[in-house]
């Protein structure tokens, strides 16, 4: 669980290693870092909890994909498409001059 905490803290502009270290020093398993408020709170009392089914589904899906990747000898991915540069605006015709009174 260290990596998600580290990532959330880093994305909030806080040093992730410091947040993880402080949480590991605590004996309270409900204690967590509320990135929106920038403080350590009891996650259950603050209402910051994940439904078990969501976590379970994410882990099962991740395990399924990783097992498929380890048993497959090749992976098919989509290569990024190179977009051609759009043509620039055309220049004025030579010898025509600008609009009268507009040459600054």
Gaussian input, Z-matrix of N, CA and C with variables (Angstrom, degrees):
# hf/3-21g

backbone

0 1
 N
 C     1     B1
 C     2     B2     1     A1
 N     3     B3     2     A2     1     D1
 C     4     B4     3     A3     2     D2
 C     5     B5     4     A4     3     D3
 N     6     B6     5     A5     4     D4
 C     7     B7     6     A6     5     D5
 C     8     B8     7     A7     6     D6
 N     9     B9     8     A8     7     D7
 C    10    B10     9     A9     8     D8
 C    11    B11    10    A10     9     D9
 N    12    B12    11    A11    10    D10
 C    13    B13    12    A12    11    D11
 C    14    B14    13    A13    12    D12
 N    15    B15    14    A14    13    D13
 C    16    B16    15    A15    14    D14
 C    17    B17    16    A16    15    D15
 N    18    B18    17    A17    16    D16
 C    19    B19    18    A18    17    D17
 C    20    B20    19    A19    18    D18
 N    21    B21    20    A20    19    D19
 C    22    B22    21    A21    20    D20
 C    23    B23    22    A22    21    D21
 N    24    B24    23    A23    22    D22
 C    25    B25    24    A24    23    D23
 C    26    B26    25    A25    24    D24
 N    27    B27    26    A26    25    D25
 C    28    B28    27    A27    26    D26
 C    29    B29    28    A28    27    D27
 N    30    B30    29    A29    28    D28
 C    31    B31    30    A30    29    D29
 C    32    B32    31    A31    30    D30
 N    33    B33    32    A32    31    D31
 C    34    B34    33    A33    32    D32
 C    35    B35    34    A34    33    D33
 N    36    B36    35    A35    34    D34
 C    37    B37    36    A36    35    D35
 C    38    B38    37    A37    36    D36
 N    39    B39    38    A38    37    D37
 C    40    B40    39    A39    38    D38
 C    41    B41    40    A40    39    D39
 N    42    B42    41    A41    40    D40
 C    43    B43    42    A42    41    D41
 C    44    B44    43    A43    42    D42
 N    45    B45    44    A44    43    D43
 C    46    B46    45    A45    44    D44
 C    47    B47    46    A46    45    D45
 N    48    B48    47    A47    46    D46
 C    49    B49    48    A48    47    D47
 C    50    B50    49    A49    48    D48
 N    51    B51    50    A50    49    D49
 C    52    B52    51    A51    50    D50
 C    53    B53    52    A52    51    D51
 N    54    B54    53    A53    52    D52
 C    55    B55    54    A54    53    D53
 C    56    B56    55    A55    54    D54
 N    57    B57    56    A56    55    D55
 C    58    B58    57    A57    56    D56
 C    59    B59    58    A58    57    D57
 N    60    B60    59    A59    58    D58
 C    61    B61    60    A60    59    D59
 C    62    B62    61    A61    60    D60
 N    63    B63    62    A62    61    D61
 C    64    B64    63    A63    62    D62
 C    65    B65    64    A64    63    D63
 N    66    B66    65    A65    64    D64
 C    67    B67    66    A66    65    D65
 C    68    B68    67    A67    66    D66
 N    69    B69    68    A68    67    D67
 C    70    B70    69    A69    68    D68
 C    71    B71    70    A70    69    D69
 N    72    B72    71    A71    70    D70
 C    73    B73    72    A72    71    D71
 C    74    B74    73    A73    72    D72
 N    75    B75    74    A74    73    D73
 C    76    B76    75    A75    74    D74
 C    77    B77    76    A76    75    D75
 N    78    B78    77    A77    76    D76
 C    79    B79    78    A78    77    D77
 C    80    B80    79    A79    78    D78
 N    81    B81    80    A80    79    D79
 C    82    B82    81    A81    80    D80
 C    83    B83    82    A82    81    D81
 N    84    B84    83    A83    82    D82
 C    85    B85    84    A84    83    D83
 C    86    B86    85    A85    84    D84
 N    87    B87    86    A86    85    D85
 C    88    B88    87    A87    86    D86
 C    89    B89    88    A88    87    D87
 N    90    B90    89    A89    88    D88
 C    91    B91    90    A90    89    D89
 C    92    B92    91    A91    90    D90
 N    93    B93    92    A92    91    D91
 C    94    B94    93    A93    92    D92
 C    95    B95    94    A94    93    D93
 N    96    B96    95    A95    94    D94
 C    97    B97    96    A96    95    D95
 C    98    B98    97    A97    96    D96
 N    99    B99    98    A98    97    D97
 C   100   B100    99    A99    98    D98
 C   101   B101   100   A100    99    D99
 N   102   B102   101   A101   100   D100
 C   103   B103   102   A102   101   D101
 C   104   B104   103   A103   102   D102
 N   105   B105   104   A104   103   D103
 C   106   B106   105   A105   104   D104
 C   107   B107   106   A106   105   D105
 N   108   B108   107   A107   106   D106
 C   109   B109   108   A108   107   D107
 C   110   B110   109   A109   108   D108
 N   111   B111   110   A110   109   D109
 C   112   B112   111   A111   110   D110
 C   113   B113   112   A112   111   D111
 N   114   B114   113   A113   112   D112
 C   115   B115   114   A114   113   D113
 C   116   B116   115   A115   114   D114
 N   117   B117   116   A116   115   D115
 C   118   B118   117   A117   116   D116
 C   119   B119   118   A118   117   D117
 N   120   B120   119   A119   118   D118
 C   121   B121   120   A120   119   D119
 C   122   B122   121   A121   120   D120
 N   123   B123   122   A122   121   D121
 C   124   B124   123   A123   122   D122
 C   125   B125   124   A124   123   D123
 N   126   B126   125   A125   124   D124
 C   127   B127   126   A126   125   D125
 C   128   B128   127   A127   126   D126
 N   129   B129   128   A128   127   D127
 C   130   B130   129   A129   128   D128
 C   131   B131   130   A130   129   D129
 N   132   B132   131   A131   130   D130
 C   133   B133   132   A132   131   D131
 C   134   B134   133   A133   132   D132
 N   135   B135   134   A134   133   D133
 C   136   B136   135   A135   134   D134
 C   137   B137   136   A136   135   D135
 N   138   B138   137   A137   136   D136
 C   139   B139   138   A138   137   D137
 C   140   B140   139   A139   138   D138
 N   141   B141   140   A140   139   D139
 C   142   B142   141   A141   140   D140
 C   143   B143   142   A142   141   D141
 N   144   B144   143   A143   142   D142
 C   145   B145   144   A144   143   D143
 C   146   B146   145   A145   144   D144
 N   147   B147   146   A146   145   D145
 C   148   B148   147   A147   146   D146
 C   149   B149   148   A148   147   D147
 N   150   B150   149   A149   148   D148
 C   151   B151   150   A150   149   D149
 C   152   B152   151   A151   150   D150
 N   153   B153   152   A152   151   D151
 C   154   B154   153   A153   152   D152
 C   155   B155   154   A154   153   D153
 N   156   B156   155   A155   154   D154
 C   157   B157   156   A156   155   D155
 C   158   B158   157   A157   156   D156
 N   159   B159   158   A158   157   D157
 C   160   B160   159   A159   158   D158
 C   161   B161   160   A160   159   D159
 N   162   B162   161   A161   160   D160
 C   163   B163   162   A162   161   D161
 C   164   B164   163   A163   162   D162
 N   165   B165   164   A164   163   D163
 C   166   B166   165   A165   164   D164
 C   167   B167   166   A166   165   D165
 N   168   B168   167   A167   166   D166
 C   169   B169   168   A168   167   D167
 C   170   B170   169   A169   168   D168
 N   171   B171   170   A170   169   D169
 C   172   B172   171   A171   170   D170
 C   173   B173   172   A172   171   D171
 N   174   B174   173   A173   172   D172
 C   175   B175   174   A174   173   D173
 C   176   B176   175   A175   174   D174
 N   177   B177   176   A176   175   D175
 C   178   B178   177   A177   176   D176
 C   179   B179   178   A178   177   D177
 N   180   B180   179   A179   178   D178
 C   181   B181   180   A180   179   D179
 C   182   B182   181   A181   180   D180
 N   183   B183   182   A182   181   D181
 C   184   B184   183   A183   182   D182
 C   185   B185   184   A184   183   D183
 N   186   B186   185   A185   184   D184
 C   187   B187   186   A186   185   D185
 C   188   B188   187   A187   186   D186
 N   189   B189   188   A188   187   D187
 C   190   B190   189   A189   188   D188
 C   191   B191   190   A190   189   D189
 N   192   B192   191   A191   190   D190
 C   193   B193   192   A192   191   D191
 C   194   B194   193   A193   192   D192
 N   195   B195   194   A194   193   D193
 C   196   B196   195   A195   194   D194
 C   197   B197   196   A196   195   D195
 N   198   B198   197   A197   196   D196
 C   199   B199   198   A198   197   D197
 C   200   B200   199   A199   198   D198
 N   201   B201   200   A200   199   D199
 C   202   B202   201   A201   200   D200
 C   203   B203   202   A202   201   D201
 N   204   B204   203   A203   202   D202
 C   205   B205   204   A204   203   D203
 C   206   B206   205   A205   204   D204
 N   207   B207   206   A206   205   D205
 C   208   B208   207   A207   206   D206
 C   209   B209   208   A208   207   D207
 N   210   B210   209   A209   208   D208
 C   211   B211   210   A210   209   D209
 C   212   B212   211   A211   210   D210
 N   213   B213   212   A212   211   D211
 C   214   B214   213   A213   212   D212
 C   215   B215   214   A214   213   D213
 N   216   B216   215   A215   214   D214
 C   217   B217   216   A216   215   D215
 C   218   B218   217   A217   216   D216
 N   219   B219   218   A218   217   D217
 C   220   B220   219   A219   218   D218
 C   221   B221   220   A220   219   D219
 N   222   B222   221   A221   220   D220
 C   223   B223   222   A222   221   D221
 C   224   B224   223   A223   222   D222
 N   225   B225   224   A224   223   D223
 C   226   B226   225   A225   224   D224
 C   227   B227   226   A226   225   D225
 N   228   B228   227   A227   226   D226
 C   229   B229   228   A228   227   D227
 C   230   B230   229   A229   228   D228
 N   231   B231   230   A230   229   D229
 C   232   B232   231   A231   230   D230
 C   233   B233   232   A232   231   D231
 N   234   B234   233   A233   232   D232
 C   235   B235   234   A234   233   D233
 C   236   B236   235   A235   234   D234
 N   237   B237   236   A236   235   D235
 C   238   B238   237   A237   236   D236
 C   239   B239   238   A238   237   D237
 N   240   B240   239   A239   238   D238
 C   241   B241   240   A240   239   D239
 C   242   B242   241   A241   240   D240
 N   243   B243   242   A242   241   D241
 C   244   B244   243   A243   242   D242
 C   245   B245   244   A244   243   D243
 N   246   B246   245   A245   244   D244
 C   247   B247   246   A246   245   D245
 C   248   B248   247   A247   246   D246
 N   249   B249   248   A248   247   D247
 C   250   B250   249   A249   248   D248
 C   251   B251   250   A250   249   D249
 N   252   B252   251   A251   250   D250
 C   253   B253   252   A252   251   D251
 C   254   B254   253   A253   252   D252
 N   255   B255   254   A254   253   D253
 C   256   B256   255   A255   254   D254
 C   257   B257   256   A256   255   D255
 N   258   B258   257   A257   256   D256
 C   259   B259   258   A258   257   D257
 C   260   B260   259   A259   258   D258
 N   261   B261   260   A260   259   D259
 C   262   B262   261   A261   260   D260
 C   263   B263   262   A262   261   D261
 N   264   B264   263   A263   262   D262
 C   265   B265   264   A264   263   D263
 C   266   B266   265   A265   264   D264
 N   267   B267   266   A266   265   D265
 C   268   B268   267   A267   266   D266
 C   269   B269   268   A268   267   D267
 N   270   B270   269   A269   268   D268
 C   271   B271   270   A270   269   D269
 C   272   B272   271   A271   270   D270
 N   273   B273   272   A272   271   D271
 C   274   B274   273   A273   272   D272
 C   275   B275   274   A274   273   D273
 N   276   B276   275   A275   274   D274
 C   277   B277   276   A276   275   D275
 C   278   B278   277   A277   276   D276
 N   279   B279   278   A278   277   D277
 C   280   B280   279   A279   278   D278
 C   281   B281   280   A280   279   D279
 N   282   B282   281   A281   280   D280
 C   283   B283   282   A282   281   D281
 C   284   B284   283   A283   282   D282
 N   285   B285   284   A284   283   D283
 C   286   B286   285   A285   284   D284
 C   287   B287   286   A286   285   D285
 N   288   B288   287   A287   286   D286
 C   289   B289   288   A288   287   D287
 C   290   B290   289   A289   288   D288
 N   291   B291   290   A290   289   D289
 C   292   B292   291   A291   290   D290
 C   293   B293   292   A292   291   D291
 N   294   B294   293   A293   292   D292
 C   295   B295   294   A294   293   D293
 C   296   B296   295   A295   294   D294
 N   297   B297   296   A296   295   D295
 C   298   B298   297   A297   296   D296
 C   299   B299   298   A298   297   D297
 N   300   B300   299   A299   298   D298
 C   301   B301   300   A300   299   D299
 C   302   B302   301   A301   300   D300
 N   303   B303   302   A302   301   D301
 C   304   B304   303   A303   302   D302
 C   305   B305   304   A304   303   D303
 N   306   B306   305   A305   304   D304
 C   307   B307   306   A306   305   D305
 C   308   B308   307   A307   306   D306
 N   309   B309   308   A308   307   D307
 C   310   B310   309   A309   308   D308
 C   311   B311   310   A310   309   D309

   B1=1.4467
   B2=1.5244
   B3=1.3059
   B4=1.4642
   B5=1.5239
   B6=1.3186
   B7=1.4640
   B8=1.5306
   B9=1.3429
   B10=1.4690
   B11=1.5309
   B12=1.3210
   B13=1.4658
   B14=1.5241
   B15=1.3141
   B16=1.4675
   B17=1.5318
   B18=1.3340
   B19=1.4636
   B20=1.5226
   B21=1.3242
   B22=1.4686
   B23=1.5151
   B24=1.3239
   B25=1.4660
   B26=1.5259
   B27=1.3151
   B28=1.4690
   B29=1.5223
   B30=1.3332
   B31=1.4633
   B32=1.5246
   B33=1.3273
   B34=1.4634
   B35=1.5250
   B36=1.3378
   B37=1.4587
   B38=1.5136
   B39=1.3268
   B40=1.4637
   B41=1.5241
   B42=1.3221
   B43=1.4673
   B44=1.5312
   B45=1.3407
   B46=1.4565
   B47=1.5104
   B48=1.3298
   B49=1.4648
   B50=1.5253
   B51=1.3206
   B52=1.4699
   B53=1.5238
   B54=1.3332
   B55=1.4664
   B56=1.5238
   B57=1.3236
   B58=1.4664
   B59=1.5209
   B60=1.3252
   B61=1.4627
   B62=1.5120
   B63=1.3305
   B64=1.4643
   B65=1.5271
   B66=1.3260
   B67=1.4630
   B68=1.5241
   B69=1.3296
   B70=1.4651
   B71=1.5254
   B72=1.3275
   B73=1.4672
   B74=1.5255
   B75=1.3230
   B76=1.4628
   B77=1.5260
   B78=1.3339
   B79=1.4619
   B80=1.5250
   B81=1.3292
   B82=1.4601
   B83=1.5286
   B84=1.3373
   B85=1.4660
   B86=1.5253
   B87=1.3388
   B88=1.4598
   B89=1.5245
   B90=1.3247
   B91=1.4601
   B92=1.5207
   B93=1.3229
   B94=1.4597
   B95=1.5094
   B96=1.3146
   B97=1.4592
   B98=1.5252
   B99=1.3266
   B100=1.4610
   B101=1.5240
   B102=1.3185
   B103=1.4648
   B104=1.5234
   B105=1.3246
   B106=1.4631
   B107=1.5239
   B108=1.3250
   B109=1.4686
   B110=1.5241
   B111=1.3336
   B112=1.4533
   B113=1.5130
   B114=1.3309
   B115=1.4707
   B116=1.5220
   B117=1.3319
   B118=1.4562
   B119=1.5227
   B120=1.3324
   B121=1.4598
   B122=1.5237
   B123=1.3429
   B124=1.4581
   B125=1.5303
   B126=1.3068
   B127=1.4601
   B128=1.5284
   B129=1.3267
   B130=1.4598
   B131=1.5239
   B132=1.3285
   B133=1.4667
   B134=1.5261
   B135=1.3274
   B136=1.4662
   B137=1.5329
   B138=1.3297
   B139=1.4601
   B140=1.5175
   B141=1.3297
   B142=1.4681
   B143=1.5226
   B144=1.3231
   B145=1.4620
   B146=1.5241
   B147=1.3076
   B148=1.4583
   B149=1.5187
   B150=1.3272
   B151=1.4600
   B152=1.5310
   B153=1.3069
   B154=1.4624
   B155=1.5241
   B156=1.3313
   B157=1.4619
   B158=1.5313
   B159=1.3260
   B160=1.4628
   B161=1.5234
   B162=1.3227
   B163=1.4644
   B164=1.5251
   B165=1.3220
   B166=1.4658
   B167=1.5257
   B168=1.3222
   B169=1.4643
   B170=1.5232
   B171=1.3177
   B172=1.4693
   B173=1.5225
   B174=1.3252
   B175=1.4635
   B176=1.5262
   B177=1.3264
   B178=1.4646
   B179=1.5268
   B180=1.3296
   B181=1.4670
   B182=1.5261
   B183=1.3215
   B184=1.4670
   B185=1.5276
   B186=1.3254
   B187=1.4630
   B188=1.5256
   B189=1.3131
   B190=1.4589
   B191=1.5255
   B192=1.3139
   B193=1.4640
   B194=1.5225
   B195=1.3280
   B196=1.4669
   B197=1.5249
   B198=1.3291
   B199=1.4654
   B200=1.5248
   B201=1.3142
   B202=1.4598
   B203=1.5257
   B204=1.3226
   B205=1.4633
   B206=1.5282
   B207=1.3258
   B208=1.4652
   B209=1.5238
   B210=1.3385
   B211=1.4639
   B212=1.5227
   B213=1.3039
   B214=1.4626
   B215=1.5204
   B216=1.3193
   B217=1.4544
   B218=1.5196
   B219=1.3181
   B220=1.4624
   B221=1.5240
   B222=1.3008
   B223=1.4583
   B224=1.5223
   B225=1.3214
   B226=1.4584
   B227=1.5215
   B228=1.3079
   B229=1.4659
   B230=1.5169
   B231=1.3041
   B232=1.4607
   B233=1.5160
   B234=1.3271
   B235=1.4559
   B236=1.5237
   B237=1.3241
   B238=1.4644
   B239=1.5262
   B240=1.3144
   B241=1.4616
   B242=1.5177
   B243=1.3220
   B244=1.4595
   B245=1.5184
   B246=1.3238
   B247=1.4527
   B248=1.5193
   B249=1.3292
   B250=1.4558
   B251=1.5214
   B252=1.3337
   B253=1.4520
   B254=1.5203
   B255=1.3077
   B256=1.4538
   B257=1.5192
   B258=1.3288
   B259=1.4622
   B260=1.5224
   B261=1.3210
   B262=1.4583
   B263=1.5196
   B264=1.2913
   B265=1.4625
   B266=1.5247
   B267=1.3130
   B268=1.4520
   B269=1.5210
   B270=1.3060
   B271=1.4592
   B272=1.5193
   B273=1.3021
   B274=1.4633
   B275=1.5173
   B276=1.2874
   B277=1.4641
   B278=1.5139
   B279=1.3029
   B280=1.4495
   B281=1.5250
   B282=1.3348
   B283=1.4523
   B284=1.5091
   B285=1.3240
   B286=1.4581
   B287=1.5253
   B288=1.3380
   B289=1.4602
   B290=1.5127
   B291=1.3171
   B292=1.4553
   B293=1.5116
   B294=1.3139
   B295=1.4590
   B296=1.5178
   B297=1.2972
   B298=1.4498
   B299=1.5160
   B300=1.3243
   B301=1.4600
   B302=1.5082
   B303=1.3274
   B304=1.4618
   B305=1.5235
   B306=1.3196
   B307=1.4609
   B308=1.5192
   B309=1.2936
   B310=1.4733
   B311=1.4882
   A1=111.77
   A2=117.26
   A3=119.85
   A4=111.92
   A5=117.05
   A6=120.15
   A7=112.74
   A8=119.78
   A9=117.91
   A10=112.72
   A11=117.38
   A12=120.68
   A13=109.76
   A14=116.56
   A15=121.56
   A16=110.39
   A17=116.63
   A18=121.37
   A19=111.65
   A20=117.29
   A21=120.82
   A22=110.26
   A23=116.98
   A24=120.53
   A25=110.79
   A26=117.36
   A27=120.97
   A28=111.24
   A29=116.72
   A30=120.55
   A31=111.91
   A32=116.61
   A33=120.87
   A34=111.48
   A35=116.89
   A36=120.50
   A37=114.14
   A38=116.31
   A39=121.85
   A40=107.66
   A41=116.91
   A42=120.84
   A43=108.86
   A44=116.49
   A45=122.03
   A46=113.82
   A47=117.75
   A48=121.19
   A49=111.09
   A50=117.09
   A51=120.83
   A52=110.08
   A53=116.68
   A54=120.86
   A55=110.07
   A56=117.31
   A57=120.99
   A58=110.27
   A59=117.48
   A60=121.40
   A61=112.46
   A62=116.63
   A63=120.17
   A64=111.10
   A65=117.12
   A66=120.01
   A67=111.63
   A68=117.53
   A69=120.30
   A70=111.96
   A71=117.35
   A72=121.27
   A73=112.20
   A74=117.81
   A75=122.04
   A76=110.95
   A77=115.33
   A78=120.80
   A79=112.15
   A80=117.29
   A81=122.38
   A82=109.97
   A83=116.70
   A84=119.99
   A85=112.39
   A86=117.54
   A87=120.95
   A88=112.42
   A89=117.02
   A90=120.63
   A91=109.73
   A92=115.84
   A93=120.99
   A94=110.17
   A95=115.75
   A96=121.64
   A97=109.28
   A98=116.19
   A99=122.41
   A100=107.32
   A101=116.89
   A102=121.48
   A103=111.89
   A104=117.91
   A105=120.56
   A106=111.41
   A107=116.37
   A108=120.65
   A109=112.46
   A110=116.93
   A111=120.59
   A112=113.19
   A113=116.37
   A114=119.47
   A115=110.71
   A116=114.74
   A117=121.94
   A118=107.77
   A119=116.55
   A120=120.94
   A121=110.04
   A122=115.06
   A123=121.18
   A124=105.08
   A125=117.24
   A126=121.64
   A127=112.81
   A128=117.58
   A129=120.76
   A130=109.82
   A131=116.98
   A132=120.38
   A133=111.59
   A134=117.19
   A135=121.07
   A136=111.68
   A137=117.20
   A138=120.94
   A139=113.87
   A140=116.45
   A141=120.67
   A142=107.50
   A143=115.55
   A144=120.68
   A145=108.75
   A146=116.41
   A147=122.12
   A148=108.57
   A149=117.72
   A150=119.49
   A151=109.70
   A152=116.55
   A153=122.06
   A154=112.01
   A155=116.99
   A156=120.05
   A157=111.42
   A158=117.38
   A159=121.05
   A160=110.23
   A161=116.27
   A162=120.79
   A163=110.53
   A164=116.06
   A165=120.52
   A166=110.39
   A167=117.30
   A168=121.20
   A169=111.28
   A170=116.80
   A171=120.62
   A172=110.97
   A173=117.14
   A174=120.58
   A175=112.07
   A176=116.99
   A177=120.44
   A178=110.11
   A179=116.85
   A180=120.42
   A181=111.38
   A182=116.42
   A183=120.28
   A184=110.68
   A185=116.96
   A186=120.59
   A187=110.78
   A188=116.65
   A189=120.76
   A190=111.41
   A191=116.42
   A192=120.58
   A193=110.63
   A194=116.92
   A195=119.09
   A196=111.39
   A197=118.16
   A198=119.17
   A199=110.57
   A200=116.99
   A201=120.45
   A202=110.59
   A203=116.57
   A204=120.92
   A205=111.72
   A206=117.33
   A207=119.72
   A208=112.42
   A209=117.77
   A210=119.77
   A211=112.93
   A212=117.29
   A213=121.43
   A214=109.35
   A215=116.30
   A216=119.74
   A217=112.48
   A218=116.99
   A219=119.89
   A220=108.98
   A221=114.91
   A222=120.61
   A223=107.52
   A224=116.56
   A225=121.41
   A226=107.74
   A227=115.32
   A228=120.26
   A229=108.88
   A230=115.81
   A231=120.69
   A232=108.96
   A233=115.72
   A234=120.18
   A235=109.53
   A236=116.70
   A237=118.30
   A238=109.89
   A239=115.55
   A240=120.47
   A241=109.54
   A242=114.50
   A243=119.24
   A244=107.64
   A245=115.84
   A246=119.54
   A247=109.20
   A248=114.75
   A249=119.54
   A250=108.92
   A251=115.24
   A252=119.29
   A253=109.38
   A254=115.39
   A255=121.30
   A256=108.22
   A257=116.14
   A258=119.88
   A259=109.88
   A260=115.98
   A261=120.78
   A262=111.14
   A263=115.71
   A264=121.27
   A265=108.91
   A266=116.30
   A267=121.08
   A268=111.47
   A269=116.47
   A270=120.96
   A271=110.72
   A272=116.68
   A273=120.87
   A274=110.44
   A275=115.64
   A276=120.34
   A277=108.99
   A278=117.15
   A279=121.84
   A280=112.65
   A281=117.54
   A282=122.71
   A283=115.13
   A284=117.95
   A285=120.12
   A286=112.22
   A287=117.85
   A288=119.77
   A289=111.13
   A290=115.00
   A291=119.10
   A292=110.40
   A293=115.12
   A294=119.29
   A295=107.99
   A296=117.49
   A297=121.66
   A298=112.36
   A299=116.86
   A300=120.86
   A301=114.53
   A302=117.69
   A303=120.25
   A304=112.22
   A305=118.23
   A306=121.34
   A307=109.31
   A308=117.18
   A309=120.66
   A310=110.13
   D1=-1.80
   D2=-178.36
   D3=-69.38
   D4=-39.19
   D5=-176.02
   D6=-64.16
   D7=-46.21
   D8=177.69
   D9=-61.90
   D10=-40.22
   D11=179.14
   D12=-64.09
   D13=-44.08
   D14=179.36
   D15=-60.46
   D16=-44.34
   D17=-178.89
   D18=-65.95
   D19=-45.01
   D20=179.61
   D21=-61.99
   D22=-44.86
   D23=179.99
   D24=-64.13
   D25=-43.33
   D26=179.66
   D27=-63.06
   D28=-41.49
   D29=178.42
   D30=-66.28
   D31=-24.10
   D32=178.45
   D33=-86.60
   D34=0.43
   D35=177.75
   D36=87.09
   D37=17.65
   D38=-179.94
   D39=-113.05
   D40=151.60
   D41=177.83
   D42=-67.69
   D43=111.59
   D44=-175.60
   D45=-61.05
   D46=-37.94
   D47=-178.43
   D48=-64.87
   D49=-35.08
   D50=179.39
   D51=-67.64
   D52=-43.53
   D53=179.91
   D54=-63.56
   D55=-46.34
   D56=179.35
   D57=-61.51
   D58=-44.06
   D59=179.36
   D60=-59.93
   D61=-43.57
   D62=-179.74
   D63=-65.95
   D64=-38.76
   D65=179.14
   D66=-69.03
   D67=-34.59
   D68=178.67
   D69=-69.45
   D70=-26.59
   D71=178.67
   D72=-72.61
   D73=-21.21
   D74=-175.88
   D75=-85.43
   D76=150.65
   D77=177.55
   D78=-90.88
   D79=-13.91
   D80=-176.24
   D81=-82.95
   D82=115.44
   D83=-178.56
   D84=-74.78
   D85=-15.56
   D86=178.64
   D87=-85.82
   D88=-10.03
   D89=-178.45
   D90=-73.92
   D91=135.82
   D92=179.27
   D93=-150.85
   D94=179.59
   D95=-178.20
   D96=-105.81
   D97=120.34
   D98=176.23
   D99=-89.35
   D100=101.03
   D101=-175.41
   D102=-67.06
   D103=-29.37
   D104=-179.57
   D105=-67.12
   D106=-36.54
   D107=-179.23
   D108=-99.38
   D109=-16.41
   D110=-179.28
   D111=72.86
   D112=33.98
   D113=-178.88
   D114=-142.22
   D115=162.44
   D116=178.32
   D117=-89.18
   D118=128.74
   D119=-176.38
   D120=-137.40
   D121=164.58
   D122=169.52
   D123=-75.91
   D124=111.08
   D125=-171.80
   D126=-62.32
   D127=-36.43
   D128=-179.39
   D129=-68.85
   D130=-47.23
   D131=179.59
   D132=-64.77
   D133=-32.28
   D134=179.79
   D135=-80.21
   D136=-8.09
   D137=179.00
   D138=79.54
   D139=17.61
   D140=179.64
   D141=-99.07
   D142=86.01
   D143=-178.36
   D144=-135.83
   D145=153.76
   D146=176.85
   D147=-105.13
   D148=135.64
   D149=175.11
   D150=-63.68
   D151=139.18
   D152=-177.74
   D153=-57.67
   D154=-39.33
   D155=-177.48
   D156=-63.77
   D157=-37.30
   D158=179.49
   D159=-64.77
   D160=-46.12
   D161=179.94
   D162=-64.45
   D163=-44.81
   D164=-179.20
   D165=-61.24
   D166=-46.01
   D167=179.97
   D168=-61.62
   D169=-42.59
   D170=179.47
   D171=-62.58
   D172=-43.18
   D173=179.95
   D174=-67.95
   D175=-40.85
   D176=178.90
   D177=-64.30
   D178=-43.88
   D179=179.01
   D180=-63.80
   D181=-42.69
   D182=179.68
   D183=-64.06
   D184=-41.43
   D185=178.90
   D186=-65.73
   D187=-38.36
   D188=179.23
   D189=-64.07
   D190=-46.21
   D191=179.70
   D192=-65.54
   D193=-42.87
   D194=-178.34
   D195=-66.76
   D196=-37.25
   D197=178.19
   D198=-68.64
   D199=-35.52
   D200=176.83
   D201=-65.34
   D202=-41.28
   D203=-179.63
   D204=-65.94
   D205=-35.74
   D206=-178.01
   D207=-76.30
   D208=-25.01
   D209=-178.95
   D210=-95.77
   D211=-8.97
   D212=-179.60
   D213=-94.82
   D214=139.99
   D215=179.91
   D216=-90.54
   D217=-8.50
   D218=-179.95
   D219=-145.59
   D220=151.87
   D221=178.12
   D222=-128.65
   D223=134.90
   D224=178.31
   D225=-102.07
   D226=123.51
   D227=178.01
   D228=-128.86
   D229=161.65
   D230=178.00
   D231=-92.11
   D232=125.51
   D233=178.16
   D234=-76.21
   D235=144.50
   D236=177.40
   D237=-65.55
   D238=140.57
   D239=-179.12
   D240=-84.36
   D241=135.76
   D242=176.53
   D243=-83.75
   D244=120.19
   D245=179.96
   D246=-91.74
   D247=133.79
   D248=178.73
   D249=-73.81
   D250=145.81
   D251=178.72
   D252=-71.41
   D253=141.48
   D254=178.35
   D255=-74.14
   D256=139.99
   D257=179.53
   D258=-62.34
   D259=142.30
   D260=179.92
   D261=-74.14
   D262=172.04
   D263=178.09
   D264=-67.97
   D265=143.19
   D266=-179.96
   D267=-70.23
   D268=150.46
   D269=177.79
   D270=-82.97
   D271=170.27
   D272=178.31
   D273=-72.74
   D274=164.59
   D275=178.26
   D276=-79.32
   D277=137.06
   D278=-178.47
   D279=-62.67
   D280=144.14
   D281=176.02
   D282=76.30
   D283=4.72
   D284=-177.27
   D285=-91.25
   D286=-22.36
   D287=-178.24
   D288=72.00
   D289=174.30
   D290=179.22
   D291=-92.72
   D292=-172.55
   D293=176.53
   D294=-72.97
   D295=139.73
   D296=-178.48
   D297=-56.74
   D298=132.77
   D299=178.99
   D300=78.18
   D301=0.59
   D302=-176.47
   D303=-108.03
   D304=0.45
   D305=-179.53
   D306=-82.06
   D307=105.48
   D308=-179.26
   D309=-102.51

